[in-house]
Amino acid sequence: MNSCLYECHVMHARFAPREHRFVYRIFLFAIDLDELDTLHRRFALFSVNRPNLYSFREGDFLPTSETLHNAPP
């Protein structure tokens, strides 16, 4: 499986007018589009084009008449 989850840190520092800093963790998905169906079957909290805690919706990225596999690069 090529898809993975990355743990990342977002950092910010400001020095004026008042010093302020923060660091927090975030998680980013790197999804192999060829594995969408496998991910949906393997992980209960991940869905494709259906509501779930983590949901990948093709319509968020393309017009409804296209699929991700047929999209131009």
TARARA-V484118 format. One record per residue. RES is the residue in one small letter. OMEGA is omega in degrees with one decimal (* if undefined). Layout:
# TARARA-V484118
res: [RES:RES]
omega: [OMEGA:OMEGA]
This chain:
# TARARA-V484118
res: [m:n:s:c:l:y:e:c:h:v:m:h:a:r:f:a:p:r:e:h:r:f:v:y:r:i:f:l:f:a:i:d:l:d:e:l:d:t:l:h:r:r:f:a:l:f:s:v:n:r:p:n:l:y:s:f:r:e:g:d:f:l:p:t:s:e:t:l:h:n:a:p:p]
omega: [-179.0:-179.6:-179.3:178.8:179.2:170.2:-176.2:175.5:174.0:-177.3:177.1:174.5:176.3:-175.8:179.6:0.5:177.6:-177.9:179.9:179.2:168.7:175.2:173.9:-178.3:171.1:177.7:179.5:177.1:168.2:-171.5:171.4:-175.0:177.1:-177.7:-176.7:-179.4:178.3:179.2:179.7:-179.9:-172.8:-174.8:-175.3:-176.8:-179.6:178.6:175.4:178.9:175.5:178.5:176.8:177.0:174.0:-175.6:175.9:-177.8:-179.8:-179.5:176.4:-174.2:-174.7:170.5:-174.5:-177.8:-178.2:170.2:-179.0:-178.6:-179.7:-176.5:175.5:-179.1:*]
